[in-house]
Amino acid sequence: MALTREQLAQRVSQEFKDGYYVNLGIGIPTLAANYIPDDMEVLLQSENGLLGMGPFPLEEEVDADLINAGKQTVTMKTGASIFSSAESFAMIRGGHVDLTVLGAFEVDCQGNIASYMIPGKLIKGMGGAMDLVAGADNIIVTMTHASKSGQSKLLKECTLPLTGKGCIKRVLTDLALMDIEDGKFILRERAPGVSVEEILSLTEGELVVPDHVPEMQV
Amino acid sequence: MAGFDKVVTSYTEAMAGLEDNMTIVAGGFGLCGIPENLIKEIKRKGTRGLTIASNNAGVDGKGLGLLLEDKQIRKMIASYVGENALFEAQMMSGELEVELTPQGTLAEKMRAGGAGIPAFYTATGYGTPVGEGKEVREFNGRHYILEEAIQGDFSIGKAWKADRHGNLMFRKTARNFNPMAITAGKISVVEVEEIVEVGELDPDEIHLPGIYVNRLIKGTFEKAIEQRTVRNA
């Protein structure tokens, strides 16, 4: 079975390590914050200028001056800090954030990512995504493996305008976890109950299948 | 106005000198920390043909969205312009020019504009539509593109608290682009929730020194929330 949004978030959270500063994109990545293990300290960076983001506020805690990058009202954890947008992207570009998780429309086996624009259809802008993919070393892209009509989103070459070039090394989809090495996708894990054949049939870019591909623990 | 006293008492005075076809650098992220009353004054004045650099373009009927109603904006330099139907319509019809700029690059362009740095290299946008036509240089085996600073005829910003000299303190994530945007205007105008006497702010706790501020005005703020999200107790 393909992973649910919650299972994707859960699998993302397995990449967290104690003491990590993490930037989570809007959508599924943000959900991963719900699965930070109790015995682990992770500080969430929100690129509008907050390190140490907490959960959504209680009704009486709502503060218009305290939002996340998705413009949602949030809270601060003890030990949080506030800074300007320039400082925020200095952290990101300077490689100080340990893990970045973000969504995409397409990824290809050269490590290119397209996530911000569908010409003629959707032109909202890249926000901080271009800075995040250019600045971070450790990036996980979360996305669905194929469109609803069964077209692969893991391509030989992205068809949409790029958000970043050659910067993606790990992709988690609802079907599989893959690394990107030397112009190839490498299958690392399968979603529970999903066959290698199904993943192969929905991956347009070259996919290397090691002898043993374990199921994800979700 | 005498000495270093930056306080003005009317919004007309605050935006005096703004003319058609000028460039404005504005602070704010979404509707958080936007100079909402200064934007309303620009709407009231009816200034047209404006180029505005701001992370977002407000929403319909709020923030910079107000200036779209009478087509006062000619060009928008922003990183994210979703959530605004009027914006999309004017962009699609070609009435509004849009220069999509990565968020970190936009912040740094404003910072550079205020800091006397004409341009800088960044890896952000290399190999993407943002990098097209821009100078590329390699440092230590990585490719970077040259991005130019942004300066405005005016900059408009919002802070929490100020002293009469224009020394500023921001509150929570309403800081965002404000400190850089404010520095990047030839005439910088800042509105705040509270103005105190000089000496009342601890010099160590000032986020932006008054040297960057030309005009300061106290306002009252609606502080609209775009995505009100709460958890249950």
Interface residues (C-beta under 8 A of the other chain):
Chain A: S46 E47 N48 G49 L50 P55 F56 P57 L58 E59 V62 D63 A64 D65 L66 I67 N68 G70 K71 Q72 T73 V74 M76 I82 F83 S84 S85 A86 S88 F89 I92 R93 N112 M117 I123 K124 G125 M126 G127 G128 A129 M130 D131 A134 G135 P161 L162 T163 G164 K165 G166
Chain B: F29 G30 L31 C32 G33 N55 A78 S79 Y80 V81 G82 E88 M91 V98 L100 P102 Q103 G104 T105 L106 A107 E108 M110 R111 T122 A123 T124 G125 Y126 G127 T128 P129 V130 W160 F170 R171 K172 T173 A174 R175 N176 F177 N178 P179 M180 K223 A224 I225 E226 Q227 R228 T229 V230 R231 N232 A233
